[in-house]
Amino acid sequence: MPQSKDGLSKQRNSPIHDWFMDEHGEFIDLHAQLHTYSEVIDFLKHVEDEYSIKEYSNGNNAGARWLFQIYSREFIQQVADIVENILREIDMDGPILEVMAGDGRLADFLRPLLEREYIATDVKSKRYNIAYPKWIHELDAEDAIAEFNPAIAIMSWEPYLSTKSIEIVDSGIPLMWIGNPERCGHFDLFDRKHAGLDCAFCVSRHDRIQEEEFVTGIFLFNIDLDSCSSIL
Ligand SMILES: C[S@@+](CC[C@H](N)C(=O)[O-])C[C@H]1O[C@@H](n2cnc3c(N)ncnc32)[C@H](O)[C@@H]1O
């Protein structure tokens, strides 16, 4: 039975599956490929029992990957459906532009589900231990917007107190913002008109899975919510 910090035996609340570990006994990298939402939840409950989601998400997994929003098949499909529907409704040219794209996994998973060109950019800050792929354009968010003039921008897990999302929103570009409003970006962002979507499949490094405390969401800015309400 797993031990808690005080050495006492801990109650295990989660089922264990072989696929949770690789051949070296390390927790798998949840973003190596997509899993279903229920698999992700089972896996993270087990991580909570044995270890901690924060430590797991800080590169302590078989892929040495840093995770922020934690993706599932259903989450990715929901994001793709929302983006496609918005693009159909707003009738604007230009690519989908992801800024602050990190290791590019959101882009990797979304691209096959979207018809529009998808460009991923990041300033590639050394502050994070993220393995930035070469194919991610190295650009500050503002410069990326100026260069690619997107139909819609996507930003997931903006650093705390960054005001880049505010600059994008104030420039009038439609923005999908994903993250924890308490710990990502600047609190003034939410003074702007926005819509928080039903996010049944949102999971993140800040959540407490067994307590069912989920703190992230998908928020839309600069999108005419009246004309989009039927599709969101
Ligand atoms: C918390 S990480 C999130 C990465 C990725 N979106 C994810 O969810 O895995 C924040 C990312 O923002 C990038 N970043 C920070 N400031 C930026 C800026 N001004 N313009 C573009 N990228 C920036 C960092 O390099 C880092 O990759």
The ligand as an ORCA input file, in Angstrom:
! r2SCAN-3c Opt
* xyz 0 1
  C       2.732     27.803    -19.004
  S       3.485     27.570    -20.563
  C       2.120     26.919    -21.512
  C       2.582     26.254    -22.771
  C       1.482     25.576    -23.593
  N       0.466     26.518    -24.005
  C       0.867     24.427    -22.838
  O      -0.285     24.556    -22.393
  O       1.523     23.383    -22.709
  C       3.573     29.235    -21.119
  C       4.212     29.394    -22.469
  O       4.100     30.755    -22.862
  C       5.278     31.139    -23.547
  N       5.344     32.597    -23.472
  C       5.544     33.358    -22.372
  N       5.489     34.665    -22.698
  C       5.239     34.728    -24.031
  C       5.061     35.792    -24.953
  N       5.134     37.074    -24.576
  N       4.803     35.503    -26.253
  C       4.747     34.203    -26.654
  N       4.934     33.151    -25.826
  C       5.150     33.411    -24.536
  C       6.372     30.394    -22.828
  O       7.524     30.278    -23.640
  C       5.694     29.052    -22.548
  O       5.905     28.161    -23.602
*
